[in-house]
């Protein structure tokens, strides 16, 4: 194994994201989760694959793909708005 591969093997960005998501959950900050959901929606559109329980390919199951992708965006916006307008969403 090359010396530089050790850091990549530990997936530091994913570990940092998990820690931030845990901290935001404990702090009651939903907007961070909203950003993650929107990010998943963007990744789905770019890759043509969405994932919930199994991988959904846009070319094989277009309706299910778009429903799932719309759900990611919808949840993302909802969670972000929950932090921006807490009294209206409670």
ABEGO torsion letter per residue (X at the ends): XBAAAAAAAAGAAAAAAAAAAAAAAAAGBAAAAAAAAAAAAAAAAAAGBBBBABBBBAAABAAAAAAAAAAAAAAAAAAAAAAABAAAAX
